[in-house]
Amino acid sequence: MVRAIPWQRLAALFAALLMVLGSAWGVGMAVGAAARNRLAASVASDARLRAALLASEIARFRLLPLALADDRDVVAALAGGAGATGALDRKLERLAGITGAAVMYVIAPDGHAIAASNWRSPRSFVGSDYRFRPYFQQARRGAEGRQFALGTVSNRPGLYLARGTVGGGVVVVKLDFDSLERQWAAAGGVTFVTDPAGLILIASRPGWRFATTRPLAPAERATELRVSGAPTLTQPPFRTGDDGRIRIPGEKGALLVARTKPDAAGWRVALAQPSRVAVDDVARAAALVAGALMLAVLWLAQAAWTRARRRADRTSLLERAVADRTALLRREIEERALLETRAATLREALRQANRLATLGQITASVAHETAQPVAAIRTYAATGETLLDRGATEEVRGNLRAIARLTERIGTVTAQLRGFSRKASGEIGPVALVEVIEGAQLLLREPLSRVAVDWPQVAPDLRVIAGRIRLEQVFVNLLQNASEAVQGQDAPGITVTVKPGCDTVAVRISDTGPGIAPEILDRLFTPFATSRPAGLGLGLVIAKDIMEDLGGSLRHVPASGGACFEILLRRAP
């Protein structure tokens, strides 16, 4: 029989249990608060990264209007030269395709557009009146024009960057952020950009564009409607609670929001992420423990020794649960931070590799292919002046014809380089294989001049299913690798063979180099697998992806000496 316990002892035990309850509740709240702080720091860091991505996207295009301000085609079109506007239309069309700008156009001093990159479109900007646009007025005053607005002709929102030109005109480049918005949406959360008045301009949810985030005074609303060109400003798409988190109507849960500091134009990037932190779970667990402890107090009156043992068991269970939950939260946060760091590092490495590789190839090719013609032009010009003084007009005409041929050669080289550097359209169709090989020869003339290359005789009518620029990139990559592999060999050589079949065409590129190192042969087509000290290990991966996209294949073929790669293409009918 259990002995009765005096009420004083019961009071002391009850007080002790209350202390245990308070400690458990405090630990739960502390763990939840720490997890919330870590999540807030992570969201703020993500918001800064997305703001940097937006700033870099805008910075890519800021110099375009300034570079075109004194362009001779722009000046000629503004001066009203015959055929000048047509030439400028085509030039702006090419530049927009290369840079990825939504639209590029030139406005005359009277406010009407005289040329545009979309001159072929039914919604061409040519002839439209832009005197009412603030960016036009700012550029006319000599400042840099900048305005985010809904297009009056295209009915699509975008950022307009403008600069005044020689002759009193204005050059405008329009950017749209559809691709950036899709990237933000794929990255998770809700991302949106607001102007100084709190109007949403860019958002990973397109329906949020031109929505207000705070009440606007009538004067502010009128200004925002005039500047943005939107027909109306919609109500805020979310509600902000007292805790600073936002709640979207029709969706469960609250979102934690981080906002960046305003940039030079007053724009702020906001990122909202679900705040799924276990603070509430820990509080509920503590409340349940409190109820259990109260039951233990009642049970204490009848079974003191049983109550004491159960109290110890429950306290131990609570501590283990809190410790396990804390460890789980820490591991989740650390794993997320590690994955984000690795992803950011990989993205930046790929971007840097692409930029450096492309820039190096183009710079080296231009320098080599134009150095000799430019030197010859200089010599012909100098001798032509001497001949002109002597009155030898026929010899001067001969010099001028030679200069014309040399400039035509420079034009051919630069046109090929521009075509190779331009972003591929993604379309595939019949392509003459000999033109692709000749394009690769032109791009790699300098490195291949130091190697004995055995080129095949390819019929002009042999056509394959591909995209010319992308297939050229595969040939350039393999030939560049082969030319580097044979450096330092006694008899450096490269052999290119073409074997047409009924439905396919096989092209093999082999060299007399040392071959593929055995330790990287099994992972040859994986990123960053390379045996060259200066290599990135990305070229073969990109080439293989291109060939698979074209419906063909790229594989390594075992060879007795050197390396050999086979390109298998579909033959065009």
C-alpha positions in Angstrom: 0.0 0.0 0.0 1.4 3.4 -1.0 1.9 5.9 1.9 0.0 9.2 1.7 2.1 12.3 0.9 1.6 15.6 2.9 0.3 18.6 1.0 3.5 20.6 1.6 5.5 17.9 -0.3 2.9 17.8 -3.0 3.3 21.6 -3.4 7.0 21.3 -3.6 6.8 18.6 -6.2 4.2 20.6 -8.2 6.6 23.6 -8.2 9.5 21.4 -9.4 7.3 20.1 -12.2 6.3 23.6 -13.2 10.0 24.5 -13.4 10.6 21.5 -15.7 7.7 22.6 -17.8 9.1 26.1 -18.1 12.5 24.8 -19.1 11.0 22.5 -21.7 8.9 25.4 -23.2 12.0 27.7 -23.2 14.1 25.1 -25.0 11.4 24.6 -27.6 11.0 28.3 -28.2 14.8 28.9 -28.4 15.2 26.1 -30.9 12.4 27.4 -33.0 13.7 31.0 -32.9 17.2 29.8 -34.0 15.7 27.9 -36.9 13.6 30.9 -37.9 16.7 33.2 -37.8 18.6 30.8 -40.0 15.8 30.6 -42.5 15.5 34.4 -42.6 19.2 34.7 -43.3 19.0 32.1 -46.1 16.0 33.9 -47.7 17.9 37.3 -47.4 20.9 35.8 -49.1 18.8 34.3 -51.9 17.1 37.7 -52.4 20.5 39.4 -52.8 21.6 36.8 -55.3 18.5 37.3 -57.4 18.9 41.1 -57.2 22.5 40.6 -58.5 21.2 38.5 -61.4 18.7 41.3 -62.2 21.4 44.0 -62.1 23.7 42.0 -64.3 20.9 41.5 -66.9 20.3 45.3 -67.0 24.0 46.1 -67.1 24.5 43.9 -70.2 22.3 46.4 -72.2 23.1 49.8 -70.7 26.0 50.5 -73.0 24.1 49.6 -76.2 22.3 53.0 -76.6 25.6 54.8 -75.8 27.5 52.8 -78.3 24.9 53.5 -81.1 24.7 57.2 -80.3 27.3 58.2 -82.9 26.9 55.2 -85.2 27.2 56.3 -88.8 24.1 54.4 -89.9 22.1 56.1 -87.1 23.5 59.5 -88.0 22.8 58.9 -91.7 19.2 57.8 -91.0 18.5 60.9 -88.8 20.0 63.1 -91.6 17.5 61.6 -94.1 20.0 59.9 -96.3 18.5 57.8 -99.2 18.1 54.2 -98.2 19.6 55.0 -94.8 16.6 54.0 -92.7 16.3 50.6 -94.5 20.0 49.8 -93.7 19.5 50.9 -90.1 16.4 48.6 -89.8 18.4 45.6 -90.8 21.3 46.6 -88.6 19.1 47.0 -85.5 17.4 43.6 -86.4 20.8 41.9 -86.4 22.0 43.5 -83.2 18.7 42.6 -81.4 19.2 39.0 -82.5 22.8 38.9 -81.3 22.2 40.6 -77.9 18.8 39.2 -77.0 17.2 42.6 -76.7 13.4 42.6 -77.0 13.4 45.7 -79.4 15.9 48.3 -80.5 14.7 51.5 -82.3 15.7 55.1 -83.2 13.5 58.1 -82.6 13.8 61.3 -84.6 13.9 64.7 -82.8 10.2 65.2 -83.5 9.4 62.1 -81.4 8.6 59.6 -84.2 10.4 56.3 -84.6 12.3 56.1 -88.0 13.8 52.7 -87.7 13.3 49.6 -85.5 14.6 46.0 -85.1 11.0 44.8 -85.5 10.4 46.6 -88.8 9.2 43.3 -90.4 6.5 42.8 -87.7 2.9 43.8 -88.1 3.4 45.6 -84.8 6.5 47.5 -85.9 7.5 50.6 -83.9 8.4 52.6 -87.0 6.2 55.7 -87.3 5.0 55.6 -83.7 5.0 58.8 -81.6 7.1 58.6 -78.4 7.1 62.3 -77.4 5.0 61.5 -74.3 7.5 58.9 -73.0 9.6 60.1 -70.0 12.7 58.2 -71.3 12.5 60.1 -74.6 12.3 63.4 -72.7 15.2 62.5 -70.4 17.5 61.4 -73.3 16.7 64.6 -75.2 17.9 66.6 -72.2 21.2 64.8 -72.3 20.6 62.3 -69.5 20.3 58.5 -69.6 16.6 57.7 -70.1 15.2 54.8 -68.1 11.6 53.8 -67.7 9.7 50.5 -67.0 6.3 50.6 -68.8 3.7 48.7 -70.8 4.4 49.0 -74.5 1.9 51.1 -76.4 2.3 49.0 -79.6 3.5 45.6 -78.3 1.3 45.7 -75.2 4.1 43.9 -73.4 5.9 45.4 -70.3 9.7 46.0 -70.3 12.5 48.3 -69.3 13.4 51.1 -71.8 17.0 52.4 -71.8 17.6 55.5 -74.0 20.5 57.8 -75.0 20.6 61.0 -77.1 22.4 60.7 -80.5 24.4 62.9 -82.8 21.8 64.9 -84.8 19.3 65.2 -81.9 17.7 61.7 -82.1 17.3 59.1 -79.4 18.4 55.4 -79.4 16.2 53.1 -77.3 16.8 49.5 -76.2 13.8 47.6 -74.7 14.4 44.7 -72.3 11.8 42.1 -71.3 12.3 39.9 -68.3 10.2 36.8 -69.3 13.2 34.5 -69.1 14.4 35.9 -65.8 10.9 35.6 -64.3 10.8 31.9 -65.4 14.2 31.3 -63.8 13.0 32.8 -60.6 9.8 30.7 -60.6 11.8 27.5 -61.2 14.1 28.4 -58.3 11.2 28.4 -55.8 9.4 31.0 -53.7 7.8 34.1 -55.1 10.1 36.9 -56.4 9.0 40.4 -57.3 10.6 43.8 -58.0 9.0 47.1 -56.8 9.7 50.7 -57.7 10.1 53.5 -55.1 6.3 53.8 -54.8 5.9 50.1 -54.1 4.4 49.2 -57.5 5.3 45.6 -58.7 7.1 45.7 -62.0 8.7 42.3 -62.5 7.4 39.1 -60.8 7.9 35.3 -61.0 4.0 35.3 -61.0 3.1 37.4 -64.1 -0.3 38.2 -62.7 1.3 40.4 -60.0 2.7 42.9 -62.5 1.4 46.5 -62.0 -0.1 45.6 -58.6 0.4 47.9 -55.6 2.0 46.7 -52.4 0.7 49.6 -50.3 -2.1 52.2 -50.5 -1.3 55.1 -52.9 -2.4 58.7 -52.7 -4.4 59.9 -55.7 -1.4 62.0 -56.9 1.0 58.9 -56.6 -1.5 56.6 -58.4 -1.9 59.2 -61.2 1.9 59.4 -61.6 2.3 55.6 -61.6 -0.4 55.2 -64.2 1.2 57.8 -66.5 4.8 56.5 -66.1 4.0 52.8 -66.3 1.4 53.1 -69.1 -0.7 50.4 -67.4 -4.5 50.7 -67.9 -5.1 50.2 -64.2 -3.2 49.4 -61.0 -4.5 46.2 -59.3 -4.9 45.6 -55.6 -2.1 44.0 -53.5 -1.9 40.3 -54.3 -1.1 39.4 -50.6 -1.8 40.5 -47.1 1.0 41.4 -44.6 0.6 40.2 -41.1 1.8 41.8 -37.8 4.7 39.4 -37.8 5.9 40.7 -41.2 5.1 37.5 -43.1 2.7 37.7 -46.0 -0.3 35.5 -46.8 -1.6 34.9 -50.3 -5.4 34.5 -50.6 -6.4 31.0 -51.5 -3.0 29.5 -50.5 -2.2 27.8 -47.2 0.6 29.0 -44.8 2.5 32.2 -44.4 5.6 33.3 -46.4 8.7 34.8 -44.9 9.8 37.9 -46.9 13.3 39.4 -47.5 13.8 42.7 -49.3 17.0 44.1 -50.7 18.2 47.7 -50.4 17.0 50.0 -53.2 19.3 50.3 -56.2 20.2 53.5 -57.9 16.8 53.6 -59.6 15.0 52.8 -56.3 14.1 49.3 -57.4 13.9 46.6 -54.6 13.9 42.8 -55.0 11.7 40.9 -52.6 11.7 37.1 -52.1 9.0 35.3 -50.2 9.6 31.7 -49.1 7.4 29.3 -47.0 8.3 29.6 -43.3 8.0 26.0 -42.4 9.9 26.1 -39.2 9.2 23.7 -36.3 8.5 26.5 -33.8 4.8 25.7 -33.6 5.5 22.0 -33.4 7.9 22.4 -30.5 5.4 24.7 -28.7 2.7 22.1 -29.1 5.0 19.3 -27.9 5.8 21.4 -24.8 2.0 21.9 -24.2 1.4 18.2 -24.5 4.3 17.6 -22.0 2.7 20.1 -19.7 -0.6 18.2 -19.8 1.3 15.0 -19.1 3.1 16.6 -16.2 -0.2 17.8 -14.7 -1.5 14.2 -15.0 1.6 13.1 -13.2 0.8 15.6 -10.4 -2.6 14.1 -10.0 -1.2 10.6 -10.1 1.4 11.6 -7.5 -1.3 11.6 -4.8 -1.9 7.9 -5.2 1.4 6.5 -6.4 4.4 8.6 -5.5 7.1 6.1 -6.5 5.4 5.3 -9.8 4.9 9.0 -10.5 8.6 9.8 -9.9 9.8 7.1 -12.2 7.4 8.1 -15.0 8.4 11.7 -14.5 12.0 10.8 -15.2 11.1 8.7 -18.2 9.0 11.5 -19.7 11.7 14.2 -19.0 14.3 12.0 -20.7 11.9 11.4 -23.7 11.3 15.2 -24.0 15.0 16.0 -24.0 15.8 13.3 -26.6 12.9 14.6 -28.8 14.1 18.2 -28.5 17.7 17.2 -29.2 16.7 15.0 -32.2 14.5 17.8 -33.7 17.2 20.3 -33.2 19.8 18.1 -34.9 17.4 17.4 -37.8 16.8 21.1 -38.3 20.5 21.9 -38.2 21.3 19.1 -40.8 18.5 20.3 -43.1 19.7 23.9 -42.9 23.4 22.9 -43.4 22.5 20.6 -46.3 20.5 23.3 -48.0 23.3 25.9 -47.6 25.8 23.4 -49.0 23.7 22.5 -52.0 23.0 26.2 -52.8 26.8 27.0 -52.5 27.7 24.1 -54.8 25.0 25.0 -57.4 26.1 28.7 -57.4 29.8 27.6 -57.8 28.9 25.3 -60.7 26.8 27.9 -62.4 29.5 30.5 -62.1 32.2 28.1 -63.3 30.1 27.2 -66.4 29.4 30.8 -67.2 33.1 31.8 -66.8 34.3 28.8 -68.9 31.8 29.7 -71.7 32.8 33.4 -71.7 36.5 32.8 -71.7 36.5 30.0 -74.3 34.3 32.0 -76.7 36.3 35.2 -76.2 39.6 33.5 -76.6 38.6 31.8 -79.9 37.1 34.9 -81.5 40.0 37.1 -80.4 42.7 34.8 -81.6 41.0 34.2 -84.9 40.3 37.9 -85.6 43.9 38.8 -84.7 45.5 36.2 -87.0 43.1 36.4 -90.0 43.1 40.2 -90.2 46.7 41.0 -89.2 48.2 40.2 -92.6 45.5 41.9 -94.8 45.6 45.0 -92.7 49.4 45.2 -93.0 49.1 44.6 -96.8 46.5 47.4 -97.0 48.8 49.8 -95.2 51.6 48.9 -97.6 49.4 49.4 -100.7 48.1 52.7 -99.4 51.7 54.0 -98.8 52.9 53.0 -102.2 49.8 54.3 -103.8 50.5 57.7 -102.5 54.0 57.6 -103.9 52.7 56.4 -107.3 50.1 59.1 -107.3 52.8 61.7 -106.9 54.6 60.2 -109.9 51.4 60.3 -112.0 51.3 56.5 -112.4 47.5 56.2 -112.3 47.2 52.7 -113.6 49.5 51.4 -110.8 47.4 53.3 -108.3 44.3 51.6 -109.7 46.0 48.3 -109.3 46.8 49.1 -105.7 43.2 50.1 -105.0 41.8 46.8 -106.5 44.2 44.9 -104.3 43.0 46.8 -101.2 39.4 46.0 -102.2 40.2 42.3 -102.4 41.9 42.4 -99.0 39.0 44.2 -97.4 36.6 41.6 -98.9 38.7 38.9 -97.3 38.6 40.6 -93.9 34.8 41.0 -94.3 34.5 37.2 -95.1 36.4 36.3 -91.9 34.5 38.7 -89.6 31.2 37.6 -91.1 32.0 33.9 -90.4 33.1 34.8 -86.8 30.0 36.8 -86.2 27.8 33.9 -87.4 29.7 31.4 -85.2 29.4 33.6 -82.1 25.7 34.3 -82.6 23.3 32.2 -80.4 21.9 29.2 -82.4 18.2 29.4 -83.2 17.5 25.7 -82.2 16.1 24.9 -85.7 17.5 22.0 -87.6 17.3 21.1 -91.3 19.3 20.1 -94.3 22.9 21.6 -94.2 25.7 21.1 -96.7 28.5 19.2 -94.9 31.2 20.9 -96.9 30.1 24.3 -95.8 30.3 23.3 -92.1 33.8 21.9 -92.6 34.9 25.0 -94.5 33.6 27.2 -91.7 35.6 25.2 -89.1 38.7 25.5 -91.3 38.3 29.3 -91.5 37.8 29.6 -87.7 40.8 27.4 -86.9 43.1 28.4 -89.7 45.9 29.6 -87.4 46.2 26.6 -85.1 45.7 24.1 -88.0 48.4 25.8 -90.1 51.0 24.2 -87.8 49.6 20.7 -88.3 49.5 18.4 -91.3 45.7 17.9 -91.9 44.4 15.4 -94.3 41.0 16.8 -95.4 38.4 14.7 -97.2 36.9 15.4 -100.6 33.2 16.1 -99.8 30.6 16.3 -102.5 28.9 19.7 -102.5 25.4 18.0 -102.6 26.1 15.9 -99.5 23.7 17.3 -96.9 22.9 16.3 -93.3 20.1 17.1 -90.8 21.6 19.6 -88.4 21.9 23.3 -87.3 24.9 24.8 -89.0 26.2 26.9 -86.1 25.8 24.1 -83.6 27.4 21.5 -85.9 30.2 23.9 -86.6 30.8 24.1 -82.9 31.2 20.4 -82.6 33.8 20.3 -85.5 35.6 23.3 -84.0 35.8 21.6 -80.6 37.1 18.3 -81.9 39.6 19.9 -84.3 40.8 22.3 -81.6 41.3 19.4 -79.2 43.2 17.4 -81.9 45.5 20.3 -82.7 46.4 20.8 -79.0 46.9 17.0 -78.6 49.6 16.8 -81.3 51.7 19.7 -80.1 55.2 18.6 -79.4 54.9 15.4 -81.5 57.5 14.5 -84.1 55.0 14.3 -87.0 51.9 16.2 -85.9 48.9 15.2 -88.0 45.1 15.1 -88.1 43.0 13.0 -90.5 39.3 13.8 -91.3 37.3 11.1 -93.1 33.7 11.2 -94.3 31.8 8.0 -95.0 28.3 8.6 -96.5 25.7 5.8 -96.0 22.1 5.3 -97.1 20.6 7.1 -94.1 23.6 8.3 -92.1 26.9 10.1 -92.6 29.9 9.1 -90.4 32.7 11.6 -89.9 35.9 10.6 -88.0 38.5 13.0 -86.7 41.7 11.3 -85.6 45.1 12.6 -84.5 48.7 11.4 -83.9 48.8 12.6 -80.3 49.2 10.5 -77.1 45.6 9.5 -77.0 43.1 9.6 -74.1 44.5 8.9 -70.6 43.1 5.6 -69.2 42.1 7.2 -65.9 39.5 9.5 -67.6 38.4 7.2 -70.5 35.4 5.9 -68.5 34.2 9.4 -67.6 35.3 11.1 -70.9 31.8 12.7 -71.5 31.2 13.9 -68.0 31.7 17.5 -66.9 35.3 18.5 -65.9 36.9 15.3 -67.0 40.2 16.4 -68.7 43.9 15.5 -68.7 45.1 18.9 -69.9 46.3 21.4 -67.2 44.5 24.3 -68.9 41.4 22.3 -69.9 38.0 22.7 -68.4 36.6 19.4 -69.4 33.4 20.9 -70.8 34.0 20.8 -74.6 33.2 17.1 -75.2 30.2 17.3 -72.9 28.7 20.2 -74.8 29.6 18.6 -78.2 27.8 15.3 -77.2 24.7 17.2 -76.0 24.6 19.0 -79.3 24.8 15.8 -81.4 22.1 14.1 -79.3 19.9 17.2 -79.8 20.5 16.9 -83.6 19.4 13.3 -83.6 23.0 12.0 -84.1 25.7 10.8 -81.8 29.3 11.4 -80.7 31.6 8.6 -79.5 35.2 7.8 -78.9 36.6 5.1 -81.2 39.5 3.0 -80.0 42.6 3.6 -82.1 46.1 2.1 -82.2 47.7 5.6 -81.9 46.3 8.9 -80.9 42.6 9.7 -80.3 39.7 9.2 -82.7 36.2 10.5 -82.4 33.2 9.6 -84.6 30.4 12.0 -85.4 27.2 10.2 -86.7 24.7 12.4 -88.5 21.4 11.8 -90.2 21.7 12.1 -94.0 19.3 14.6 -95.6 17.3 13.3 -98.6 
